[in-house]
Amino acid sequence: MRYMEPAGKVQELEAWERAKAARAAAPPQGFVGGHGYPDPEIYKWVDRLNQLHRLCTLQSCAGHRCTTELHCGWCDEQPVGTACAHKTVEDLHHLMSGQLWLWPDEKLARYFYEHAPFLALLPGVEKVSVLWHVEGREIIDIQFKGAGHGALDASMKGIMVFFEEASWRCNLA
């Protein structure tokens, strides 16, 4: 199914609620943010995006700052003491961007293609692209300055306004 349809959205929203409950029951250990677990910092934004009937969030990440105590898989692969970006792994504090995978319905996808340059120009948005998933889904991929940058809310406000307006305009057409 290339575009999001109501039945597919229902399944994804049920999975989202299960993922949030699983994280609350057994918080992740080790990896910064708990790779594969939803980030509580982004819940309110994902829930707002999912309220738009033309859109469904498939994946999300609030963004993170790696430290020596909580770090990403890339940090794990670096030999201890190796120089990286003028730092050593012992004091490496790099930033991981926030990311959204959004599954639009057909009308919203067409609107997106016409207006994607405006989304890409928003403050905090780093990259906008489209993925064609192995399941046939057409997915909007947005990377943005997130919690690690201290810009999660600012970035998400702009993204939210873009999709609220897009949904509104699609509903008028």
Secondary structure, DSSP 8 states (H G I E B T S, - for coil): --S--HHHHHHHHHHHHHHHHHHHHS---SSTT-TTS--GGGHHHHHHHHHSTTEEEEEEE--EE--SSS--HHHHHS-TT-EETTEEGGG---EE-EEEEEEE-HHHHHHHHHHHHHHHTSTTEEEEEEEE-TTS-EEEEEEE--GGGT-HHHHHHHHHHHHHHHHHHHHH-
